[in-house]
Amino acid sequence: MFYVAGDYEARKGSGIGRGSVSLHPGGHSHGPQPSAIEASLGAESFDELAVMVDTFRPLELGEGGIACDDGAYAWSWSAP
């Protein structure tokens, strides 16, 4: 997913911000943090824009992607 603009609420504290890209392996289930779901109840709108790309074949990281990899991001999915 490419995080284009706004204040991305669903992954608060994960290091995701404007200009971030996240890659998830096939079969890896994921979604918003439970607190984000609760906070969204009754909301009329959100100030965020993200573009999800779903591919038939796995993407590969180039040198630039590897150089800016945040190794801690994957652990933001585990329970605290």
Short mmCIF file of the C-alpha atoms (twelve columns), coordinates in Angstrom:
data_MODEL
# 
_entry.id   MODEL 
# 
loop_
_atom_site.group_PDB 
_atom_site.id 
_atom_site.type_symbol 
_atom_site.label_atom_id 
_atom_site.label_alt_id 
_atom_site.label_comp_id 
_atom_site.label_asym_id 
_atom_site.label_seq_id 
_atom_site.Cartn_x 
_atom_site.Cartn_y 
_atom_site.Cartn_z 
_atom_site.pdbx_PDB_model_num 
ATOM 1  C CA . MET A 1  0.000   0.000   0.000  1 
ATOM 2  C CA . PHE A 2  1.238   3.499   -0.813 1 
ATOM 3  C CA . TYR A 3  0.267   6.104   1.786  1 
ATOM 4  C CA . VAL A 4  -0.290  9.273   -0.222 1 
ATOM 5  C CA . ALA A 5  -1.614  11.932  2.137  1 
ATOM 6  C CA . GLY A 6  -3.376  12.705  5.387  1 
ATOM 7  C CA . ASP A 7  -3.157  11.302  8.870  1 
ATOM 8  C CA . TYR A 8  -3.263  7.515   8.507  1 
ATOM 9  C CA . GLU A 9  -5.179  6.373   11.594 1 
ATOM 10 C CA . ALA A 10 -5.506  2.591   11.068 1 
ATOM 11 C CA . ARG A 11 -1.826  1.829   11.812 1 
ATOM 12 C CA . LYS A 12 -1.064  4.591   14.342 1 
ATOM 13 C CA . GLY A 13 2.349   4.140   15.960 1 
ATOM 14 C CA . SER A 14 3.560   1.682   13.314 1 
ATOM 15 C CA . GLY A 15 5.879   4.117   11.539 1 
ATOM 16 C CA . ILE A 16 3.516   4.466   8.568  1 
ATOM 17 C CA . GLY A 17 3.318   8.030   7.343  1 
ATOM 18 C CA . ARG A 18 2.927   10.104  4.204  1 
ATOM 19 C CA . GLY A 19 5.095   8.631   1.449  1 
ATOM 20 C CA . SER A 20 5.399   5.189   3.087  1 
ATOM 21 C CA . VAL A 21 4.972   1.940   1.186  1 
ATOM 22 C CA . SER A 22 4.143   -1.350  2.892  1 
ATOM 23 C CA . LEU A 23 4.494   -4.786  1.328  1 
ATOM 24 C CA . HIS A 24 2.751   -7.869  2.679  1 
ATOM 25 C CA . PRO A 25 3.468   -11.463 1.622  1 
ATOM 26 C CA . GLY A 26 0.670   -13.453 -0.017 1 
ATOM 27 C CA . GLY A 27 -1.588  -15.134 2.502  1 
ATOM 28 C CA . HIS A 28 -0.627  -12.747 5.309  1 
ATOM 29 C CA . SER A 29 -3.887  -11.615 6.856  1 
ATOM 30 C CA . HIS A 30 -3.838  -8.055  8.120  1 
ATOM 31 C CA . GLY A 31 -6.052  -5.098  8.844  1 
ATOM 32 C CA . PRO A 32 -6.407  -2.084  11.094 1 
ATOM 33 C CA . GLN A 33 -5.454  -2.208  14.750 1 
ATOM 34 C CA . PRO A 34 -8.455  -3.014  17.000 1 
ATOM 35 C CA . SER A 35 -8.317  0.467   18.526 1 
ATOM 36 C CA . ALA A 36 -8.639  1.988   15.020 1 
ATOM 37 C CA . ILE A 37 -11.813 0.031   14.362 1 
ATOM 38 C CA . GLU A 38 -13.361 1.256   17.601 1 
ATOM 39 C CA . ALA A 39 -12.269 4.845   16.941 1 
ATOM 40 C CA . SER A 40 -13.868 4.772   13.475 1 
ATOM 41 C CA . LEU A 41 -17.354 3.962   14.734 1 
ATOM 42 C CA . GLY A 42 -19.610 6.940   14.064 1 
ATOM 43 C CA . ALA A 43 -16.950 8.850   12.102 1 
ATOM 44 C CA . GLU A 44 -18.249 10.680  9.044  1 
ATOM 45 C CA . SER A 45 -14.919 10.969  7.245  1 
ATOM 46 C CA . PHE A 46 -11.153 10.598  7.549  1 
ATOM 47 C CA . ASP A 47 -8.372  12.819  6.229  1 
ATOM 48 C CA . GLU A 48 -6.236  10.184  4.533  1 
ATOM 49 C CA . LEU A 49 -5.492  8.751   1.124  1 
ATOM 50 C CA . ALA A 50 -3.817  5.413   0.487  1 
ATOM 51 C CA . VAL A 51 -3.599  3.314   -2.676 1 
ATOM 52 C CA . MET A 52 -3.573  -0.476  -2.421 1 
ATOM 53 C CA . VAL A 53 -2.066  -2.519  -5.225 1 
ATOM 54 C CA . ASP A 54 -2.902  -6.206  -5.443 1 
ATOM 55 C CA . THR A 55 -0.660  -8.163  -7.815 1 
ATOM 56 C CA . PHE A 56 -0.884  -11.634 -9.299 1 
ATOM 57 C CA . ARG A 57 2.869   -12.099 -8.937 1 
ATOM 58 C CA . PRO A 58 5.077   -11.064 -5.996 1 
ATOM 59 C CA . LEU A 59 6.827   -7.713  -6.198 1 
ATOM 60 C CA . GLU A 60 10.571  -7.519  -5.665 1 
ATOM 61 C CA . LEU A 61 12.367  -4.735  -3.823 1 
ATOM 62 C CA . GLY A 62 14.964  -2.734  -5.678 1 
ATOM 63 C CA . GLU A 63 18.085  -1.270  -4.105 1 
ATOM 64 C CA . GLY A 64 16.230  1.866   -2.940 1 
ATOM 65 C CA . GLY A 65 13.513  -0.148  -1.217 1 
ATOM 66 C CA . ILE A 66 16.012  -2.384  0.517  1 
ATOM 67 C CA . ALA A 67 18.025  0.652   1.678  1 
ATOM 68 C CA . CYS A 68 15.020  2.236   3.434  1 
ATOM 69 C CA . ASP A 69 13.443  -0.939  4.844  1 
ATOM 70 C CA . ASP A 70 12.056  -0.505  8.373  1 
ATOM 71 C CA . GLY A 71 12.741  -3.895  9.916  1 
ATOM 72 C CA . ALA A 72 10.567  -3.045  12.934 1 
ATOM 73 C CA . TYR A 73 7.372   -2.570  10.857 1 
ATOM 74 C CA . ALA A 74 6.548   -6.296  10.656 1 
ATOM 75 C CA . TRP A 75 6.491   -6.477  14.461 1 
ATOM 76 C CA . SER A 76 3.853   -3.705  14.643 1 
ATOM 77 C CA . TRP A 77 1.324   -6.428  13.754 1 
ATOM 78 C CA . SER A 78 2.012   -8.467  16.890 1 
ATOM 79 C CA . ALA A 79 0.037   -7.833  20.040 1 
ATOM 80 C CA . PRO A 80 1.738   -5.552  22.613 1 
# 
